[in-house]
Amino acid sequence: MCTRFYADMNSLTGYISEAQQRRLATIIMNTMSRPAVMSGEIHPTDMAAVIAPNKQGEPAVFPMIWGFTPRPSSKPVINCRIETADQKELWKDSWHRRRCIIPASWYYEWGILPSETDNRSIAEQQKLKKTKFAIQPKGSEIIYLAGLYRFEEHKGEQIPVFAVITREPVAPVSMIHDRMPLILSKESVAEWIRPDGDPVGVVNKALTELTMEPAKDEPEPQMSF
């Protein structure tokens, strides 16, 4: 599962700046009442920098809102299970035609390590506070989260929205949670977002060597433009 991720302006400045400079960012700000910071801790319904194909089919960066909003519900759906992405009505069109990448510095997950529950009763375990962990691929400053996107009408404007694809976890994430995002290498980005590409083939190249450590408090970013 992925409910929050962090975008560090230092390592992601190229992506964030490109998204901020698009006229679409202003349209989203005015329509959705969301700031175009796109750095720091990103929550559902926030605006984020997302890699998707441009009109020529080449990778480009666009501002998008996190979460599909299926009608008539107003509650955003922020994650898509890889196992049913090509089957469920909400996802299957995007799976085949509109895939994207969300560049981040790491993502967050909350959980309790098995070592903390050893020799504790069930009642004691239930009282334990979950730890917030920061997770990213080994040896990388940037994490490429695989996602899907589509356009939704909000107040008369076509607004791009995205969801993060999730999969079964690998260690060490599997010690604290039963889902994790689908994470790709930089080399797989262009192939993943190609509308005529083979998403199943790219999924088989997903990264599985991850690091996980207790998250640190990060400073709140300021608007850079």
Secondary structure, 3 states (H helix, E strand, C coil): CCCCEEECHHHHHHHHHHHHCCHHHHHHHHHHCCCCCCCEEECCCCEEEEEEECCCCCEEEEEEEECECCCCCCCCECEEEHHHCCCCCCCHHHHHHCEEEEEECEEEEEECCHHHHCCCCHHHHHHCCCEEEEEEECCCCCEEEEEEEEEEEECCEEEEEEEEEEECCCCCHHHCCCCEECEECHHHHHHHHCCCCCHHHHHCCCCCCEEEEECCCCCCCCCCC
